[in-house]
């Protein structure tokens, strides 16, 4: 598409525009089904016979056009669009000044084109900058302010409910028709019924006509697929076809949510040619590459550009440009331009039917939907595979496709979804937790053997160091049932028993609150009688079992069933932490426990007034590590397993402590550390905690923030002069040598100041900065830029393309979003797969 000023097309537009167009599949599927038969109509009208020939000719022309398209080069597309007069459009040096633009799925190509023409952006930048929220939702953008918002809507007509909401909002708006589309009906080419009357269409969908023989066809039940209520296509079906006649109820398998699924279902259902469905003309004429399908004529008129434009085809509906009536900004200028001859030429060039008849007949070439763009590979381990969740990726059938790093299919599992993103990495030697869509529950699956290790349905499955604890609930009586999978064996527990994984042991609590403890070998090793002690089971975490007593206090047990902390076991010094605290009003809550370091962090409460105070406890020696007025923040586990935390005393001074030592930690030159900064994931192996990633202790020396690495032994210094006074307090670690801070000196409602440092130098800045880490990969971002970092080494793997944001980071696969697209990238930043967000198919 053209750059600002209008005279050049970016390279690669032909492929990417086609992908954008194809991704704009909108408004599919229809119908119900039935099996009664009546008197067979013995003749077809002459008009229907004539229409059959017209339809075949139209299909033939479409196929020939596509064949010619494959032989054309990029200059053809450039010539077509560069011939459009854009002098009436606004042009922007800064794309951020472009109006807010929203709309339907099917108008995305038009939005992309306008953005490119006005800003000079290329096709990828346009796709990442423009996001549509679909037909019904987009109109609410006009009501987000009491005044003009420089918002332009390019969309099909919304539902009556949305129109009613707009009226209730009190906002005056204008909807101007800029193009036309039509609801069209599709069937398998083998079906001899080529034409239907309007009454026959209503009869099929209302259920009064149920067999093709009633329409002069074969003696087959009509299998009609319909869209779910709330979709744009169903709104068209109700408005243009059914009107006041209700549609018959259809079984769930005939109500298809995704648009891309419809054509294939109608083409191949039962291999009998009995299926019928509906879509919109733009999708079928621009992206359909299924030669087994044909369009049905209605009342003797085949759908085509000319019959839709002149209205002789009966199910025509306009699409619109909508703005607020009080709009005076560039949104109005673009809206007005779309109604000019030049604007209508653009609409026609993109493959739409304009409302104005224009002379130009050349159209940007279109291609079938490209579901995957393969530009590289993923670097997988020997026992690793990719799991492509087809529901999350395509919005179609429930199932998982197993792929290798080159995206070659190695297997498939039907009727399941994954618990991760739409593309995830799996160790094929380990069980996989999958959700079975037929039984509506989770199970444990063996990828190598292709069998269930734990049959679904379970309501929940939790993994703990290679053990998998599954549970299900009986909704009638609330009974919970557990099963444990470990080392190839399944242990099923009695209904009503509760099961907890505590370190290497298993706690089984029966309905009488008696706990039986089993060791790692499955042998009974102890008991706890909760009932006699007035306790209630709560949860297990990091090798500790938590229970509650009757006084709002926690009681802790280790994996052997030994009580390690409760109210009565706290040292006397705990009563000095709060005024008026006594054994009778003492409440105990625990935040974290580190068994290998014998550390408990928590708070005590005065249950009379619910005041509270933090504490740290060495439970092995029953020694309190804090004093009155102390507060604790940021317990961090270092890679060597030691626990560091920051203590702020009653005078506001900060101290850094290690494990159960009450001595302040200092640097080599004797300066007290006041900050603990880490990046990585903490793991628990059943006996001790450890973490990966980077780990620093820091202090502020004047305007210089000093950070000493506990993993590499080096030092980083960052100059904070000129930055907000709280920059040091907001400092976080995003990886080895990489730090971020985000400050809001004027409050969170005002723009802030975000900074990112690498190796002591300011690397990037913006109005905010943040970082987050998963699987050893950190995402570091400001409002200006986003980078992907190896947390352990601090290496910047790549910078995200503008407009793309990471959604799920990982070592081998990084998932991202941009505009209405999903992307899967490898660790080098190569886009290996790109897909239209499947939710857009539900428009």
Residue pairs with C-beta under 8 A, 6 or more apart in sequence:
1 9
1 10
1 13
1 17
1 81
1 112
1 113
1 116
1 117
1 123
1 126
2 8
2 9
2 81
2 82
2 84
2 86
2 116
2 117
3 10
3 116
3 120
4 91
4 92
4 93
4 117
4 118
4 119
4 120
5 86
5 91
5 120
6 82
6 84
6 85
6 86
6 87
6 117
7 82
8 78
8 82
9 74
9 77
9 78
9 81
9 82
10 116
10 122
10 123
11 74
12 74
12 122
12 123
13 74
13 77
13 78
13 122
13 123
14 72
14 73
14 74
14 76
14 77
14 364
14 365
15 367
15 370
16 123
16 124
16 127
17 77
17 109
17 112
17 113
17 123
17 364
18 365
18 366
18 367
18 370
19 367
19 369
19 370
19 373
19 834
20 108
20 109
20 112
20 123
20 127
21 109
21 286
21 287
21 350
21 351
21 364
21 366
21 367
22 286
22 287
22 366
22 367
22 368
22 369
22 370
23 105
23 108
23 369
23 820
23 821
23 835
23 836
23 840
24 105
24 106
24 107
24 108
24 109
24 282
24 283
24 836
24 840
25 105
25 106
25 259
25 260
25 283
25 287
25 369
25 836
25 841
26 104
26 105
26 106
26 156
26 232
26 233
26 259
26 279
26 280
26 282
26 283
26 840
26 841
26 843
27 106
27 156
27 183
27 227
27 231
27 232
27 233
27 236
27 259
27 279
27 280
27 283
27 843
28 227
28 233
28 256
28 258
28 259
28 260
28 261
28 262
28 263
28 277
28 278
28 279
28 280
28 283
28 841
29 225
29 226
29 227
29 233
29 255
29 256
29 259
29 261
29 262
29 265
29 277
29 278
29 279
30 185
30 205
30 224
30 225
30 226
30 227
30 233
30 237
30 276
30 277
30 278
31 204
31 205
31 222
31 223
31 224
31 225
31 226
31 250
31 254
31 276
31 277
31 278
32 204
32 205
32 207
32 224
32 226
32 247
32 248
32 249
32 250
32 254
33 210
33 221
33 222
33 223
33 224
33 250
33 251
33 254
34 207
34 210
34 211
34 221
34 222
34 248
35 210
35 211
35 221
36 210
36 211
37 210
37 211
37 213
37 214
37 219
38 211
38 213
38 214
39 214
40 213
40 214
40 216
40 219
41 213
41 214
41 215
41 216
42 216
43 216
44 193
44 194
44 195
44 216
45 195
45 300
47 195
47 300
48 194
48 195
48 297
48 300
50 300
51 194
51 195
51 297
51 300
51 301
51 302
52 194
52 195
52 297
54 297
54 302
55 194
55 294
55 295
55 296
55 297
55 302
56 294
58 295
58 302
58 304
59 294
59 295
62 285
62 288
63 291
66 289
66 365
66 366
66 367
69 365
69 366
69 367
72 365
76 365
77 364
77 365
79 362
80 349
80 362
80 363
80 364
81 113
81 346
81 349
81 364
83 345
83 360
84 117
84 342
84 345
84 346
84 349
85 342
85 345
86 117
86 342
87 342
88 333
88 336
88 337
88 340
88 342
88 343
89 114
89 117
89 118
89 333
89 334
89 337
90 118
90 330
90 333
90 334
91 118
91 119
91 120
92 98
92 118
92 119
95 115
95 119
95 121
95 125
95 129
97 330
98 115
98 118
98 119
98 129
98 330
99 150
99 151
99 152
99 329
99 330
99 331
99 334
100 141
100 149
100 150
100 151
100 152
100 331
101 111
101 114
101 115
101 130
101 151
101 152
101 153
101 154
101 331
102 131
102 132
102 133
102 138
102 141
102 151
102 152
102 153
102 154
102 155
103 110
103 111
103 132
103 135
103 138
103 153
103 154
103 155
104 132
104 134
104 135
104 138
104 154
104 155
104 156
104 232
104 319
104 843
105 132
105 134
105 135
105 232
105 259
105 820
105 840
105 841
105 843
106 156
106 181
106 280
106 282
106 283
106 319
106 843
107 132
107 154
107 155
107 156
107 319
108 130
108 132
108 820
108 840
109 350
109 351
110 154
110 346
110 347
110 350
110 352
111 126
111 130
111 132
111 154
112 123
112 126
112 127
112 130
113 126
113 346
113 350
114 334
114 346
115 121
115 126
115 129
115 130
116 122
116 123
116 125
116 126
117 346
118 334
119 125
119 126
121 129
124 801
125 802
125 803
127 803
127 818
127 819
127 820
127 821
128 801
128 802
128 803
128 804
128 818
128 819
128 821
129 803
129 819
130 819
130 820
131 819
131 820
132 138
132 820
132 840
133 141
134 232
134 839
134 840
134 842
134 843
135 155
135 156
135 157
135 158
135 232
135 235
135 843
136 158
136 159
136 161
136 162
136 230
136 232
136 235
138 153
138 155
139 153
139 155
139 158
139 162
139 166
139 322
140 162
140 165
140 166
141 149
141 151
141 153
142 149
142 151
142 153
142 166
142 171
142 173
142 322
142 323
142 324
143 165
143 166
143 169
143 171
144 151
147 326
148 324
148 326
148 327
148 328
148 329
149 324
149 327
150 327
150 329
150 330
150 331
151 323
151 324
151 327
151 331
152 321
152 322
152 323
152 331
152 334
152 335
153 320
153 321
153 322
153 323
154 178
154 319
154 320
154 321
154 322
155 319
155 320
155 322
156 181
156 232
156 236
156 317
156 319
156 320
157 175
157 235
157 239
157 317
157 318
157 319
157 320
158 235
159 230
159 235
166 173
171 324
172 324
172 325
172 326
173 322
173 323
173 324
173 325
174 322
174 323
174 324
174 325
175 320
175 321
175 322
176 320
176 321
176 322
176 335
176 338
176 339
177 318
177 319
177 320
177 355
178 318
178 319
178 320
178 321
178 338
178 339
178 343
178 344
178 347
178 354
178 355
179 318
179 319
179 347
179 352
179 353
179 354
179 355
180 308
180 309
180 316
180 317
180 318
180 319
180 352
180 353
180 354
180 355
181 280
181 281
181 282
181 308
181 316
181 317
181 318
181 319
181 352
181 353
182 280
182 281
182 303
182 308
182 313
182 315
182 316
182 317
183 233
183 236
183 237
183 240
183 241
183 278
183 279
183 280
183 281
183 315
183 317
184 278
184 279
184 280
184 281
184 284
184 295
184 296
184 303
184 315
185 196
185 201
185 276
185 277
185 278
185 295
185 296
185 298
186 262
186 263
186 266
186 276
186 277
186 278
186 279
186 284
186 293
186 294
186 295
186 296
187 193
187 266
187 273
187 275
187 276
187 277
187 293
187 294
187 296
188 266
188 267
188 269
188 273
188 274
188 275
188 292
188 293
188 294
189 273
189 291
189 292
189 293
189 294
190 273
190 292
191 212
191 217
191 218
191 273
191 274
191 294
192 216
192 217
192 218
193 212
193 215
193 216
193 217
193 296
194 294
194 296
194 297
195 296
195 297
195 298
195 299
195 300
196 204
196 215
196 296
196 297
196 298
197 298
197 299
198 241
198 298
198 299
198 314
200 209
200 215
201 241
201 298
202 241
202 242
202 245
203 209
204 210
204 222
204 224
204 276
205 224
205 226
205 237
205 241
205 242
205 245
205 247
205 248
206 242
206 245
206 246
206 247
206 248
207 248
209 215
209 222
210 221
210 222
211 219
211 220
211 221
211 222
212 218
212 219
212 220
212 221
212 222
212 274
213 219
213 220
218 273
218 274
220 272
220 273
220 274
221 274
222 274
222 276
223 254
223 269
223 270
223 274
223 275
223 276
224 250
224 254
224 275
224 276
224 277
225 250
225 254
225 255
225 256
225 262
225 265
225 266
225 269
225 275
225 276
225 277
226 234
226 237
226 247
226 250
226 254
226 255
226 256
227 233
227 234
227 237
227 255
227 256
227 257
227 278
228 234
228 255
228 257
228 842
231 257
231 842
231 843
232 843
233 259
233 278
233 279
233 280
233 843
236 280
236 315
236 317
237 247
237 278
238 247
239 317
240 314
240 315
240 316
240 317
241 315
256 262
256 265
257 395
257 841
257 842
258 394
258 395
258 396
258 838
258 841
258 842
259 279
259 283
259 841
259 842
259 843
260 369
260 394
260 395
260 396
260 841
261 395
261 396
261 397
262 277
262 279
263 277
263 279
263 284
263 288
263 290
263 293
264 290
265 275
265 277
266 275
266 276
266 277
266 293
267 275
267 290
267 292
267 293
268 292
269 275
276 296
281 303
281 308
281 353
282 351
282 352
282 353
284 295
285 305
285 351
286 351
286 366
287 366
287 367
287 368
287 369
288 368
289 367
289 368
295 302
295 303
297 303
298 313
298 314
298 315
299 314
301 307
301 312
301 313
301 314
302 313
303 313
304 313
305 353
307 313
308 316
308 353
309 353
309 354
309 355
309 357
318 355
319 352
321 334
321 335
321 338
321 339
322 335
323 331
323 332
323 335
327 335
337 343
338 344
338 346
338 347
339 356
341 356
341 358
344 354
344 355
344 356
344 358
345 354
345 358
345 360
347 354
348 354
348 358
348 360
348 363
349 360
349 362
349 363
349 364
350 363
350 364
351 363
351 364
351 366
371 394
371 835
372 407
372 833
372 834
372 835
373 831
373 832
373 833
373 834
374 407
374 832
374 833
375 830
375 831
375 832
376 826
376 828
376 830
376 832
377 405
377 406
377 407
377 826
377 832
378 386
378 405
378 407
378 425
378 812
378 813
378 826
378 832
379 405
379 812
379 826
379 827
380 386
380 404
380 405
380 425
380 812
381 427
383 427
383 428
383 429
384 405
384 425
384 426
384 427
384 428
384 812
385 402
385 403
385 404
385 410
385 425
385 426
385 428
385 447
386 402
386 403
386 404
386 405
386 407
386 423
386 424
386 425
386 426
386 813
387 400
387 401
387 402
387 403
387 418
387 420
387 423
387 424
387 425
387 426
387 432
388 400
388 401
388 402
388 403
388 422
388 423
389 400
389 417
389 418
389 420
389 421
389 422
389 423
389 424
390 396
390 397
390 398
390 399
390 400
390 401
391 397
391 398
391 399
391 417
391 437
391 838
392 417
392 418
392 421
392 422
392 838
393 422
393 423
393 822
393 835
393 838
394 835
394 838
394 841
395 838
395 839
395 841
395 842
396 838
397 414
398 414
398 415
398 416
398 417
398 437
399 412
399 413
399 414
399 415
399 416
400 412
400 413
400 416
400 417
400 418
400 434
401 409
401 411
401 412
402 409
402 410
402 411
402 412
402 413
402 447
403 409
403 410
404 410
407 832
407 833
411 447
411 450
413 434
413 445
413 450
415 436
415 437
415 438
416 434
416 435
416 436
416 437
416 445
417 434
417 435
417 437
418 424
418 432
418 434
418 435
419 433
419 434
419 435
419 442
420 808
421 807
421 808
421 815
422 815
422 822
422 824
422 835
423 813
423 815
423 824
423 833
424 810
424 813
425 810
425 811
425 812
425 813
426 432
426 447
428 447
428 448
429 448
430 466
431 444
431 445
431 446
431 453
431 454
431 468
431 485
432 444
432 445
432 446
432 447
433 442
433 443
433 444
433 445
433 461
433 463
433 468
434 442
434 443
434 444
434 445
434 456
435 441
435 442
435 456
436 442
436 443
436 456
436 457
439 456
439 457
440 457
441 456
441 457
441 458
441 459
441 472
442 456
442 457
442 458
442 459
442 460
442 461
442 470
443 452
443 453
443 454
443 455
443 456
443 457
443 458
443 461
444 452
444 453
444 454
444 461
444 468
444 470
444 485
445 451
445 452
445 453
446 452
446 453
453 485
453 490
454 461
454 468
454 470
454 483
454 485
454 490
457 472
458 470
458 471
458 472
458 483
459 471
459 472
459 473
460 470
460 471
460 472
461 468
461 469
461 470
461 471
462 468
462 469
462 501
464 501
465 684
465 685
465 686
466 486
466 487
467 484
467 485
467 486
467 501
468 484
468 485
468 486
469 482
469 483
469 484
469 499
469 501
470 482
470 483
470 484
470 485
471 480
471 481
471 482
471 483
471 499
472 480
472 481
473 479
473 480
473 481
474 480
474 481
474 495
479 495
479 496
480 495
480 496
480 498
481 492
481 493
481 495
481 496
482 492
482 493
482 497
482 498
482 499
483 490
483 491
483 492
483 493
484 490
484 491
484 493
484 499
484 506
491 522
493 499
493 508
494 510
496 510
496 511
497 508
497 509
497 510
497 511
498 508
498 509
498 537
499 506
499 507
499 508
499 509
500 506
500 507
500 509
500 537
500 539
500 540
500 545
501 507
501 540
502 517
502 540
502 543
502 544
502 545
502 557
502 558
502 559
503 543
503 558
503 559
503 595
503 686
503 687
504 519
504 520
504 559
504 686
504 687
505 517
505 518
505 519
505 520
505 525
505 559
505 560
506 517
506 518
507 515
507 516
507 517
507 528
507 540
507 545
507 561
508 515
508 516
508 517
508 518
509 515
509 530
509 537
510 516
512 531
513 529
513 530
513 531
513 535
513 536
513 537
514 527
514 528
514 529
514 530
514 531
515 527
515 528
515 529
515 530
515 537
515 561
516 524
516 526
516 527
517 524
517 525
517 526
517 527
517 528
517 559
517 560
517 561
518 524
518 525
519 525
525 560
525 561
526 560
526 561
527 561
528 557
528 561
530 536
530 537
530 547
533 549
533 555
534 549
534 550
535 547
535 548
535 549
535 555
536 547
536 548
536 549
537 545
537 547
538 546
538 547
538 548
538 554
539 546
540 546
541 593
542 592
542 593
542 594
542 595
542 684
542 689
543 558
543 559
543 593
543 595
543 684
543 686
543 687
544 556
544 557
544 558
544 559
544 564
544 593
544 595
545 556
545 557
545 558
545 559
546 554
546 555
546 556
546 590
547 554
547 555
547 556
547 557
548 554
548 555
549 555
549 566
549 567
551 567
551 586
551 587
551 607
552 587
552 605
552 607
553 566
553 567
553 586
553 587
553 588
553 589
554 565
554 566
554 588
554 589
554 590
554 602
555 563
555 565
555 566
556 563
556 564
556 565
556 566
556 590
556 593
556 600
556 619
557 563
557 564
558 564
558 595
563 569
564 600
564 619
565 588
565 590
565 600
565 617
565 619
566 588
567 583
567 586
567 587
567 588
568 583
569 619
569 622
570 586
570 588
570 604
570 617
570 622
570 624
571 617
571 622
571 623
571 624
573 624
574 581
574 586
574 604
574 615
574 624
575 581
575 582
575 583
575 586
576 627
576 628
577 604
577 613
577 615
577 626
577 627
577 628
578 604
578 605
578 606
578 611
578 612
578 613
578 628
579 606
579 611
580 606
580 608
580 609
581 604
581 606
585 606
585 607
585 608
586 604
586 605
586 606
586 607
587 604
587 605
587 606
587 607
588 602
588 603
588 604
588 605
589 602
589 603
589 604
589 605
589 612
590 600
590 601
590 602
591 601
591 602
591 603
591 635
592 599
592 600
592 601
592 602
592 635
593 599
593 600
593 601
594 600
594 635
594 637
594 643
594 689
595 687
595 688
596 641
596 687
596 688
596 689
597 641
597 642
597 643
597 659
597 660
597 689
598 618
598 619
598 620
598 621
598 660
599 616
599 617
599 618
599 619
599 643
599 659
599 660
600 616
600 617
600 619
601 614
601 615
601 616
601 617
601 632
601 635
601 645
602 614
602 615
602 617
603 612
603 613
603 614
603 615
604 612
604 613
604 615
605 611
605 612
606 612
613 628
613 629
613 630
614 626
614 630
614 631
614 632
615 624
615 625
615 626
615 630
615 632
616 624
616 625
616 626
616 632
616 645
616 647
616 657
617 623
617 624
617 625
618 624
618 625
618 660
620 660
621 660
623 660
625 657
625 660
625 662
626 632
626 647
627 649
627 650
628 650
629 649
629 650
629 651
630 647
630 648
630 649
630 650
631 647
631 648
632 645
632 646
632 647
632 648
633 645
633 646
633 648
634 645
634 646
634 676
635 643
635 644
635 645
636 643
636 644
636 645
636 676
636 678
636 691
636 695
637 643
637 644
637 678
637 682
637 689
637 690
637 691
638 644
638 678
638 691
638 695
638 710
638 711
639 680
639 690
639 691
639 692
639 693
639 695
639 710
639 711
640 690
640 710
641 688
641 689
641 690
642 658
642 659
643 658
643 659
643 689
644 656
644 657
644 658
644 665
644 676
644 697
645 656
645 657
645 676
646 654
646 655
646 656
646 674
646 675
646 676
647 654
647 655
647 656
647 657
648 654
648 655
649 655
654 674
654 675
655 664
655 672
655 674
656 664
656 665
656 672
656 673
656 674
656 675
656 676
656 697
657 663
657 664
657 665
658 665
664 672
664 673
665 672
665 673
665 697
666 672
666 673
667 673
667 697
667 699
667 706
667 708
671 699
671 701
671 706
672 699
673 697
673 698
673 699
673 708
674 698
674 699
674 700
675 696
675 697
675 698
675 699
675 700
675 707
675 728
675 731
676 696
676 697
676 698
677 695
677 696
677 697
677 698
677 707
677 731
677 732
677 733
677 739
678 691
678 693
678 694
678 695
678 696
678 733
679 693
679 694
679 695
679 732
679 733
679 734
679 735
679 771
679 773
679 778
679 791
680 691
680 692
680 693
680 694
680 695
680 773
680 776
680 791
680 792
681 691
681 692
681 693
681 773
681 774
681 775
681 776
682 689
682 690
682 691
683 689
683 690
683 691
683 692
692 776
692 791
692 792
693 735
693 736
693 773
693 776
693 791
693 792
694 709
694 711
694 733
694 735
694 736
694 737
694 738
694 791
694 792
694 794
695 709
695 710
695 711
695 733
696 707
696 708
696 709
696 710
696 716
696 733
697 707
697 708
697 710
698 705
698 706
698 707
698 708
698 731
699 705
699 706
700 706
700 720
700 728
703 719
703 720
703 721
704 717
704 718
704 719
704 720
705 717
705 718
705 720
705 727
705 728
705 731
705 739
706 715
706 716
706 717
707 715
707 716
707 717
707 718
707 733
707 739
708 714
708 715
709 715
709 716
709 736
711 736
712 736
716 737
716 739
716 757
716 759
716 760
717 760
718 739
718 757
718 760
720 727
720 728
723 741
723 743
723 753
723 755
724 743
724 745
724 753
725 745
726 743
726 745
727 741
727 743
727 755
728 741
730 741
730 742
730 743
731 739
731 740
731 741
732 739
732 740
732 741
732 771
733 739
734 740
734 756
734 771
734 773
734 778
734 780
734 789
734 791
735 773
735 778
735 780
735 789
735 790
735 791
735 792
735 793
735 794
736 791
736 792
736 793
736 794
737 758
737 759
737 760
737 794
738 756
738 757
738 758
738 763
738 771
738 778
738 780
738 789
738 794
739 756
739 757
740 754
740 755
740 756
740 757
740 769
740 770
740 771
740 780
741 754
741 755
741 769
742 752
742 753
742 754
742 755
742 768
742 769
742 770
743 752
743 753
743 754
744 750
744 752
744 753
745 752
745 753
746 752
751 767
752 767
752 768
753 765
753 767
754 765
754 766
754 767
754 768
754 769
754 770
754 782
754 783
755 762
755 765
755 769
756 762
756 763
756 764
756 765
756 769
756 780
756 782
757 763
758 794
758 796
759 794
764 782
764 784
764 785
764 787
765 782
765 784
766 782
766 783
766 784
766 785
767 782
767 783
768 782
768 783
769 780
769 781
769 782
770 780
770 781
771 778
771 779
771 780
771 781
772 778
772 779
772 809
773 779
773 791
773 809
774 808
774 809
774 810
775 809
775 810
775 811
776 790
776 791
776 792
776 811
777 788
777 789
777 790
777 791
777 797
777 809
777 810
777 811
777 814
778 788
778 789
778 790
778 791
778 809
779 786
779 787
779 788
779 789
779 806
779 809
780 786
780 787
780 788
780 789
781 787
781 805
785 799
785 800
786 799
786 800
786 804
786 805
786 806
787 796
787 797
787 798
787 799
787 800
788 796
788 797
788 798
788 799
788 800
788 806
788 809
788 814
788 829
789 795
789 796
789 797
790 797
797 827
797 828
797 829
798 828
798 829
799 829
800 806
800 816
800 829
801 818
803 818
803 819
804 816
804 817
804 818
804 823
805 816
805 817
805 818
806 814
806 815
806 816
807 815
807 816
807 817
808 814
808 815
809 815
811 827
812 826
812 827
813 824
813 825
813 826
814 824
814 825
814 826
814 827
815 822
815 823
815 824
815 825
816 822
816 823
816 824
816 825
817 823
817 837
820 836
820 837
820 840
821 834
821 835
821 836
821 837
822 833
822 834
822 835
822 836
822 837
823 831
823 833
823 834
823 835
824 831
824 832
824 833
824 834
825 831
825 832
826 832
